[in-house]
């Protein structure tokens, strides 16, 4: 059985569960871990059955609950290399300081080192105690380095729990496992085949996906400023099409966003408007999907009724009992699961 469940879609968080055979994948983790688990259970999906998380890009509404969710479940996270690097930079931003602050930090460090030296002179250790201490330190460092070098932080924790735990606590980017993929190079996670493709968005290396399981093809394309030829090719011959319909042009232009943000949304690396999504559905879409899901609707610059009406006009004449059933994904509740 194949199952597709949109848990949330919008500027405050995006997450979807794709199930096929014995494999379950979470696409993006834009909600908190607690909210993700809550929505999954309400939708009849058990979080403990997830096999992996796969990320489209590093913007916060797609990765907000990633770290906690992956660690809690102990499952791997799939990124492009560029997205993983950008995510790590976001979690560990560079610290900036003035020259005066740098000097003060140096003074404090020098004072701490002097205090440690004075304390050591006041209470000298015996040669036996000192040698034991050095040996213990070397053993701990060696064991920890070997474990981390082998990519197994769990082993490091087993060798020296306190030391490894402290090290992991200082590393907000730690995940149970990281796997990489590249746009244009299909791969598999369990029973689900995945074809990632590049999308035009203002992120490091954003992608969309076509998932295939048990002969069912499901396309996932949000956060794109326009639909280039490579994306159009990927969206053909699918059984389910999830497509961005982010904003109404007039609502965005008259809306509350600063002009700089409006320009970003309207740009070719921004978000797809109702009108652009409808133009694709009317002129480029092959009409084969049993379900068309409009996603990533803006709460400030769109209305579900506007998105629906615009898409229905584009699909006029194509709808049938078996194809193009139009659905809208929401921000605050999960969409009923779709089964194949």
Secondary structure, 3 states (H helix, E strand, C coil): CEEEEEEECCCCCCEEEEEECCEEEEECCCCCHHHHHHHHHHCCCCHHHCCEEECCCCCHHHHCCHHHHHHHHCCEEEECHHHHHHHHHHHCCCCCCCHHHHHHHHHHHHHHHHHHHHHHHHCCCCHHHHHHHHHHHHHHHHHHHHHHHCCCHHHHHHHCHHHHHHHHHCCCCCCCCEEECCCCCCEEECCEEEEEEECCCCCCCCEEEEEEECCEEEEEECCCCCCCHHHHHHCCCCCEEEEECCECHHHHHHCCCCHHHHHHHHCCCCCCEHHHHHHHHHHCCCCCCCEEEEECCCCCCCCHHHHHHHHHHHHCCCCCCCCCEEEECCCCCCCCCEEC
